[in-house]
Structures are given as C-alpha cells and as structure tokens.
Amino acid sequence: MNSTSNLKREVAAYVGVTFSLATAVVVAFPHANINLLLTVLVPTVTVAILTLTITHEEADVERSGEGSGSAAPG
C-alpha cells in the first residue's frame, strides 16, 4: 500500500470532517454562547471518529486477507 496516498487521504478526511462539524455547530446554534466551547471540541471529536473508522477499515482489510492464502506460511 502506498503510504503517501494513505496519508493524503487521512489528512483530507480530517480536514473535511473537522470543517463540516465546525460549520454544523455554527449553523445549528447561531446565537448560543456555547458555540466556542463546541467548536473547540470539534478536532477532538474528529480524531475519535477517524480513529474508529480508519482502524475498523484496516482491521477489515487484514481480516479479509487471512483466508485468501496471501499470508506467509508458518
């Protein structure tokens, strides 16, 4: 697997999800004083979301390769 491509994909996902969540918070609560607090928490929530989805995706890929005979014998 190309690690540069994977890194670019993960960075793009992080920026996209962070921007989307921050925009959603501001649009959902336009006059609330809690906007700042929620916007500060957005990067943390994004890391949690991406960690769970990317880790789950990589585990599925590893699991799918177990029965295909592509693993080294031993």
C-alpha positions in Angstrom: 0.0 0.0 0.0 1.3 3.4 -0.9 1.8 5.3 2.4 1.9 8.7 0.8 -1.5 8.2 -0.8 -2.9 6.8 2.5 -1.5 9.8 4.4 -3.0 12.3 2.0 -6.4 10.5 2.2 -6.3 10.7 6.0 -5.4 14.4 6.1 -8.1 15.2 3.6 -10.6 13.2 5.7 -9.5 15.0 8.9 -9.8 18.5 7.3 -13.1 17.7 5.7 -14.8 16.2 8.8 -13.4 19.0 11.0 -14.7 21.7 8.7 -18.0 20.1 8.3 -18.6 19.6 12.1 -17.5 23.1 12.9 -19.8 24.6 10.2 -22.7 22.4 11.5 -22.2 23.7 15.1 -22.2 27.3 14.0 -25.2 26.9 11.8 -27.2 24.8 14.3 -26.6 27.3 17.2 -26.1 30.7 15.6 -26.8 32.8 18.7 -25.8 30.4 21.5 -22.9 31.2 23.8 -21.8 27.6 23.7 -20.5 27.8 20.1 -17.0 28.5 21.2 -16.8 25.5 23.5 -18.4 23.2 20.9 -16.1 24.4 18.2 -13.0 23.8 20.4 -14.1 20.2 20.9 -14.6 19.6 17.2 -11.0 18.5 16.5 -11.1 16.0 19.4 -14.4 14.5 18.1 -12.9 14.3 14.6 -9.9 12.4 15.8 -12.1 10.0 17.6 -14.4 9.5 14.6 -11.5 9.0 12.2 -9.6 6.7 14.6 -12.6 4.4 14.9 -13.4 4.4 11.2 -9.8 4.0 9.9 -8.9 1.4 12.5 -12.1 -0.6 11.7 -11.3 -0.3 8.0 -7.8 -1.6 8.4 -8.9 -4.4 10.6 -11.4 -5.5 7.9 -8.7 -5.4 5.2 -6.4 -7.6 7.4 -9.2 -10.0 8.2 -10.1 -10.4 4.6 -6.6 -11.4 3.7 -6.4 -14.2 6.3 -8.4 -16.8 4.3 -7.1 -15.9 0.9 -3.7 -17.6 1.2 -1.8 -14.4 0.8 -0.2 -14.7 4.2 3.3 -16.1 4.6 3.3 -19.8 5.6 4.5 -20.6 9.0 
